[in-house]
């Protein structure tokens, strides 16, 4: 951590200064056999106390850094605890929505096909999509229009055939009446003779 390095930098300088002080004291004592032992002992005690203070400060800095890391990890854990279910819920929502968007045109195609199979050509085929499913719906609409046209043509042709059949029936009835009249006349003529 940069923050930890910033906290430990002054302590490192103090530790280096303490080290130099101990080294200088030991070097002076080594050069002078008559170096006062009281002064050497007091300097070493002073260096030990400084070392103890520096160690306590390092431990304190490390404890604070560790506590900060624990707190950040706790915040991350809490954020994940909140965000992960939210993200999963959003993904589930998007999946359900996508599935519905895919299944709705399929359901429409099934309904249209069943209506056409049942003979109902009156209802319009839903439009509006520009994908493959939309193309299938457009093809179903085209098929329905052609079937509707074919049924109308058959209906018109059946009407013409009905009209012709009625004319033939009327002609047959007229012929039957004339035949009866001719037979009645022929009988009359035969009874007069």
C-alpha positions in Angstrom: 0.0 0.0 0.0 1.1 3.5 -0.7 -0.5 4.7 2.5 1.3 2.1 4.5 4.6 3.1 2.9 3.9 6.8 3.8 3.2 5.9 7.4 6.3 3.7 7.7 8.7 6.1 5.9 9.4 8.4 8.9 9.7 5.3 11.2 12.2 3.9 8.8 14.2 7.1 8.9 14.1 7.0 12.7 15.2 3.4 12.7 18.1 4.2 10.4 19.1 7.2 12.6 18.9 4.9 15.7 21.1 2.3 13.9 23.7 5.0 13.0 23.7 6.1 16.6 24.3 2.6 17.9 27.0 2.0 15.3 28.7 5.3 16.1 28.6 4.5 19.9 30.0 1.1 19.3 32.7 2.4 17.0 33.6 5.1 19.5 33.7 2.5 22.3 35.8 0.2 20.2 38.3 2.9 19.4 38.6 4.1 23.0 39.3 1.5 25.6 38.6 4.0 28.3 35.2 4.9 26.8 32.9 5.3 29.8 30.8 2.2 30.3 28.0 4.3 31.9 27.7 6.4 28.7 27.9 3.2 26.5 25.1 1.6 28.6 22.9 4.7 28.6 23.3 5.1 24.8 22.4 1.4 24.3 19.4 1.7 26.7 18.4 4.8 24.9 18.7 3.0 21.5 16.7 0.0 22.9 13.9 2.3 24.1 13.9 4.1 20.7 13.8 0.6 19.1 10.9 -0.4 21.3 9.0 2.9 20.5 9.7 2.4 16.8 8.5 -1.3 16.9 5.3 -0.2 18.7 4.7 2.5 16.1 5.3 0.0 13.3 2.9 -2.5 14.9 0.4 0.3 15.4 0.8 1.4 11.7 0.4 -2.2 10.6 -2.6 -2.7 12.8 -4.3 0.4 11.3 -3.4 -0.7 7.8 -4.8 -4.2 8.5 -7.9 -2.7 10.1 -8.4 -0.5 7.0 -8.0 -3.6 4.8 -10.5 -5.5 6.9 -13.0 -2.6 6.7 -12.6 -2.4 2.9 -13.0 -6.1 2.6 -16.1 -5.9 4.7 -17.5 -3.1 2.5 -16.8 -5.2 -0.6 -18.4 -8.2 1.0 -21.5 -6.1 2.0 -21.6 -4.6 -1.5 -21.4 -8.0 -3.1 -24.0 -9.3 -0.7 -26.4 -6.5 -2.0 -25.3 -6.3 -5.6 -25.0 -10.0 -6.4 -28.7 -10.8 -5.7 -29.7 -7.5 -7.5 -27.6 -8.5 -10.5 -28.9 -12.0 -10.5 -32.5 -10.6 -10.3 -31.8 -8.3 -13.2 -30.4 -11.2 -15.3 -33.4 -13.3 -14.4 -35.7 -10.5 -15.4 -33.9 -10.0 -18.7 -34.0 -13.8 -19.4 -37.7 -14.0 -18.7 -38.4 -11.0 -20.9 -36.2 -12.4 -23.7 -38.0 -15.7 -23.5 -41.4 -14.0 -23.6 -40.3 -11.9 -26.6 -39.3 -15.1 -28.4 -42.3 -17.1 -27.4 -44.9 -14.5 -28.1 -44.5 -14.6 -31.9 -44.3 -18.4 -31.8 -47.6 -18.4 -29.9 -49.1 -16.0 -32.4 -47.9 -18.2 -35.3 -49.6 -21.2 -33.6 -52.8 -19.3 -33.0 -52.9 -18.0 -36.6 -52.1 -21.5 -38.0 -54.8 -23.1 -35.9 -57.4 -20.4 -37.0 -56.5 -20.9 -40.6 -56.7 -24.7 -40.2 -60.1 -24.3 -38.6 -61.2 -22.3 -41.7 -61.3 -18.8 -40.1 -59.6 -16.5 -42.6 -61.3 -13.3 -41.3 -58.8 -12.2 -38.6 -55.6 -10.3 -39.4 -52.2 -11.8 -38.8 -50.2 -9.7 -36.3 -47.2 -7.9 -37.8 -44.4 -5.6 -36.6 -41.3 -7.8 -36.2 -38.4 -7.6 -38.5 -36.7 -10.8 -37.7 -37.1 -14.4 -38.8 -40.3 -14.9 -36.8 -41.6 -11.7 -38.3 -40.9 -13.2 -41.8 -42.8 -16.3 -40.8 -45.8 -14.2 -39.7 -45.7 -12.3 -42.9 -45.6 -15.5 -44.9 -48.7 -16.7 -42.9 -50.5 -13.5 -43.7 -49.7 -13.9 -47.4 -50.9 -17.5 -47.3 -54.1 -16.4 -45.5 -54.7 -13.7 -48.1 -54.2 -16.1 -51.0 -56.5 -18.7 -49.3 -59.1 -16.0 -48.7 -58.9 -15.0 -52.4 -59.1 -18.7 -53.4 -62.2 -19.2 -51.2 -63.8 -16.1 -52.7 -63.1 -17.3 -56.2 -64.6 -20.7 -55.4 -67.6 -19.0 -53.8 -68.1 -16.8 -56.9 -67.7 -19.9 -59.2 -70.1 -21.8 -57.0 -72.6 -18.9 -57.3 -72.2 -19.1 -61.1 -72.7 -22.9 -61.0 -75.7 -22.4 -58.8 -77.2 -19.8 -61.1 -76.5 -22.1 -64.1 -78.0 -25.1 -62.2 -81.1 -22.9 -61.4 -81.4 -22.0 -65.1 -81.1 -25.6 -66.1 -83.7 -26.6 -63.5 -86.0 -23.8 -64.8 -85.4 -25.0 -68.3 -86.1 -28.6 -67.3 -89.3 -27.5 -65.6 -90.3 -25.5 -68.6 -89.5 -28.4 -70.9 -91.5 -30.8 -68.6 -94.5 -28.4 -68.7 -94.3 -28.2 -72.4 -93.9 -31.9 -72.7 -97.0 -32.4 -70.5 -98.9 -29.8 -72.6 -97.8 -31.5 -75.8 -98.8 -34.9 -74.3 -102.2 -33.5 -73.2 -102.8 -32.1 -76.7 -101.7 -35.3 -78.3 -104.2 -37.1 -76.1 -106.9 -34.6 -77.0 -106.1 -35.0 -80.6 -106.2 -38.8 -80.2 -109.5 -38.7 -78.5 -111.1 -36.6 -81.2 -110.0 -38.9 -83.8 
